[in-house]
């Protein structure tokens, strides 16, 4: 059972430090997402986490579509309604179709996946279940990905596992 109300209320925008707003995308006339407004309660943590998160979300060697496949699979596996809700929108902007988003919930063995998309979903499943990518999945990933892409994949899945844990535990609610 997930909290249905915030355990820590998001800070009002005028209380969020400017250095956090620059990463969180807020500013005059722009709302700050609840995840950022909540983590802003610990400014030192927020600042460092947002630097790492901006790499994973915007500077990674993964394509946006592949990144969103594994983020959405991780959000689904972690049962994070907030993460799922935010990244369905981002995933669609990255080119994911409604059928693919449905397939993400079904997993790597759902019909219709191309072989590499299935491998990406499987990597997310294996990291979620065992904190380790199996040899066969690793070989399939390494046949196509550079060392940097392999690292970005692992860290993207790990980052969003951490984010889901925080969102779920803090009771961060979707924006209305």
Secondary structure, DSSP 4 states (H G I P E B T S, - for coil): ---SS-SSPPPPGGGS-HHHHHHHT-BTTBPPPHHHHHHTTSHHHHHHHHHHHHIIIII-SS-HHHHHHHHHHHHHHTT-HHHHHHHHHHHHHTT--HHHHHHHHH-TTSTT--HHHHHHHHHHHHHHHHSS--HHHHHHHHTT--HHHHHHHHHHHHHHHHHHHHHHHHTPPPP-
